[in-house]
Amino acid sequence: MKHASRIAAALGLLAVVLGAFGAHGLKDILGQNGTTGIWEKAVFYHFIHAVMLFIMAERTSLPKVAWFGFLVGILIFSGSLYLLAVTNVKWLGAITPIGGVSFIVGWACLILRPKR
């Protein structure tokens, strides 16, 4: 997992870019769909967990299950919300909880196996 820091940093950069893009480039479509709040929630969870990925990647012993839980959570939770916000396809909201469970698994792993 020597690339974990780079992946985490790239996901952090992507969170900032998507936040700005949503606020400026997608402002009209998100407003028209009434999904600005959904986009903002996706960015919020994306960014928090990208920071956590980076923090964990800098540890001497990478907590792999937690790290992958957060990675999958970003992809599924935030990814489905990004798509829902832009397309306004409501069934995408049914996928979102899978990503939420991935976040929960990641946090639970950190509770059960803290840094030594």
C-alpha positions in Angstrom: 0.0 0.0 0.0 2.9 2.4 -0.7 0.5 4.3 -3.0 -2.1 4.9 -0.3 -0.9 8.5 0.4 -1.1 9.4 -3.2 -4.6 7.9 -3.6 -5.7 9.7 -0.5 -4.3 13.0 -1.7 -5.8 12.6 -5.1 -9.2 11.9 -3.5 -8.8 15.1 -1.4 -7.9 17.1 -4.4 -11.0 15.7 -6.2 -13.2 16.6 -3.3 -12.1 20.2 -3.5 -12.5 20.3 -7.3 -16.0 18.7 -7.2 -17.0 21.1 -4.4 -16.0 24.1 -6.6 -17.4 22.6 -9.7 -20.8 22.0 -8.0 -20.8 25.6 -6.6 -20.0 27.2 -10.0 -20.1 24.9 -13.0 -23.2 22.9 -11.9 -25.0 25.7 -10.0 -27.8 26.0 -12.5 -28.5 22.2 -13.0 -28.3 21.5 -9.2 -30.6 24.4 -8.6 -33.0 23.3 -11.3 -33.0 19.7 -9.8 -33.2 21.0 -6.3 -30.2 18.9 -5.4 -27.6 21.4 -4.2 -27.8 20.0 -0.7 -27.3 16.5 -2.0 -24.1 17.6 -3.8 -22.9 19.4 -0.8 -23.4 16.3 1.4 -21.5 14.2 -1.1 -18.6 16.6 -1.0 -18.6 16.8 2.8 -18.4 13.1 3.3 -16.0 12.7 0.5 -13.6 15.3 1.9 -13.8 14.1 5.5 -13.0 10.5 4.5 -10.3 11.6 2.0 -8.5 13.3 5.0 -8.9 10.1 7.0 -7.5 8.0 4.2 -4.4 10.3 4.2 -4.0 10.2 8.0 -4.2 6.4 7.9 -1.8 6.1 5.0 0.8 8.0 6.9 0.8 5.5 9.7 3.6 3.0 9.9 1.0 0.2 9.9 -1.9 0.9 7.6 -5.2 -0.2 9.0 -6.2 -1.8 5.6 -9.9 -2.8 6.4 -10.6 0.7 7.7 -8.8 2.3 4.8 -10.6 0.3 2.2 -13.9 0.9 4.0 -13.5 4.6 3.7 -12.3 4.3 0.1 -15.4 2.2 -0.9 -17.6 4.6 1.1 -16.3 7.6 -0.9 -16.9 5.8 -4.2 -20.4 4.4 -3.4 -21.8 6.9 -0.9 -20.5 10.1 -2.4 -20.4 8.8 -6.0 -24.1 7.8 -5.9 -25.0 11.2 -4.4 -23.0 13.0 -7.1 -24.8 11.1 -9.8 -28.2 11.6 -8.1 -27.6 15.4 -7.8 -26.7 15.8 -11.5 -29.2 13.3 -13.0 -32.0 13.5 -10.5 -32.5 9.8 -10.9 -34.0 8.9 -7.5 -33.2 5.1 -7.5 -29.5 6.1 -7.1 -30.4 7.0 -3.5 -31.0 3.3 -2.8 -27.3 2.6 -3.4 -26.1 5.3 -1.1 -26.6 3.3 2.2 -24.1 0.7 1.0 -21.4 3.4 1.0 -22.7 4.5 4.4 -22.2 1.0 5.7 -18.6 1.1 4.3 -17.9 4.2 6.3 -19.4 2.6 9.4 -17.2 -0.4 8.9 -14.1 1.8 8.6 -14.9 3.7 11.8 -15.7 0.5 13.6 -12.3 -1.0 12.6 -10.6 2.0 14.1 -12.5 1.6 17.3 -11.7 -2.1 17.5 -8.1 -1.8 16.5 -6.7 1.6 17.5 -3.1 2.6 16.7 -0.6 0.9 18.9 
